[in-house]
């Protein structure tokens, strides 16, 4: 009989802790945190409860049939729980040489992207590979100057872009 009352006392104590709100619940409950939804830019983020938001990222590695790394990319889940590129993105060729790299922000290219190419069809005969392409992106759109240079940093061409 005594062990039964100990169990009952333990149950009541736990129930009081877990099921009865403390007097100052606002001090210990999670506070809303700001979240930027895909497609939003330069606006005030909406506040949502902390339990709904999880921006933990995963690194995904895609491989060639020879098991060498083809693409490494970081992903997060969007507000519809779909995985989207967010963070660093890198691609290698079959020999394991870095071929391209850049960054995504919520599935859109952002910042400087660099691509190394063994050929560039629009280069005059005097230019020798490898060719390097530099392009800047903002929210998925080319902006600024896209440049292509040949070996020894010789400028092959440049093109100016305005977002929109």
N, C-alpha and C positions, 0 to 999 in steps of 0.2 A: 504494500500500500504506500509505503514511503517513497519508493522509486517512481511511482505514478505521479505523486505530487511534485517531485523534482522535475519530471518531464513537463508537467503542466506549467510550472513556474518558469522554466526555460522557454517554453512556447510563448507564454504571455509576454515575457521580456523581449523576445525577438519580434513578436507581432507589434509591440509598442514602438520599437525602433524602426521597423520597415513600413508599417501601415499607417501610422499616425504622423501627420505632418508636424514638424517642429514649429515652435513659435516664430522663428525668424527664417522661414523657408526661402525667402527671397535672397538671403545671404549665401545659401549653400546650393541652390538649384543652378543648373547651367544657364548662363546668360546668352542671348542671341549674339551670333557673330555675323559679320557682313559676308555676302557671297556675291560674286560676279557671275552672272549667267552668260552663256555663250551668245555672242552677238552684241553684247552691251559694250560700250566704250565711253569713257569720260563721263559717266553718270553716277549718281549716288547708288551704291549697291543696296539691294533689298536685304532686310534682316530676316533670318530664319532661325529656328531653334537649333542649338548645337547638335542635337541628336540626328538631324536630317542631313547634315553636311559632313562629307568625308572626302577630303582632297588628298588622300594618300595616293602616291604614284607607284607604278610598276615599270620595270625595265623589261621590254620585250626584245628578244634576240631572234632574228630570222637567219637561217643558214642555207648555204649552197649545198648541193648534193655531196660535195667533197667535205662537208662539215665545217668549212671556213665560214666566218661570220659574213653575212650579206648586209643586214640592216640591224642597227640597234636604235631603239626608240623608246621614249618614256611616254606612258599613257596615264590618264586619269578617267574617272567616270563622270559624264556630264549629268545634268539634272534629270535626264531620262534613263540613267544607268547604262548608257552606251559608252564603250571605251573610245576615247579620242586621243590623238597625239597631243601631248602637252609637255614641253621641255626639250632637251637635246635630241637631235636626230642625226644619225651617221650612216653612211653607206660605203661599203668596200667593194672592190672588183674581185674577180675570181682568184687573183694572185694574192689577195690580202692587203692591197694598197688602198688607202683612204681615197674614195672617189668623190664624195660630197658630204657636206655637213651644214647644219643650220639649227634653227629652233622653232618649235611650234608653240602657239598660245591658243589653247582650246580649239584645236583642229585647224588653225590657220597659220601659215608661215609668218614669222615675225623676226625682224632683225636681219643681220647679214647672212646670206647663204653663199657658200663657195662650192663650185663644182670643178673637178679636174678632168680634162678630156684629152684623149689621145688624138682626136681629129676635131676640126672645126671647119665646116664646109664653106664658110664665108671669108676665110683667111686667104690672103694672097700667097703666092708660091714662096716668097721670101721668109715667111714665118714658119718656125719649127715647133713641133709639139715638145712638151705637153702644153696645153692651153688651160688657162685658169679663168673661170667666170666668177665674178663677184656681183651680187644683186642684193639690194635692200628691200625688205618687205615691211609693211605695216598693216596689221589686221588682214592678212591674206592678199594684199595688193602690192604690186611693184611700185616702188617710189624712189625718187632720186635717180642716180646714174647706175646703169648696169654696164659693167666693163668686162672685156675679154682681153687677156694678155697672153703672149706666147712665152716660150722659154726666154730666159734672161730678162724677164719683165718688160718685153717690148709690147706696146699697146697695139692690139689688133683693131679694136673698135670700142665705142661707147655710145649708149643710147640713154636719153633722159626720159623719165616717166613721172607723171603727175597722178596721184591717187584719184580714183573716181572714174 
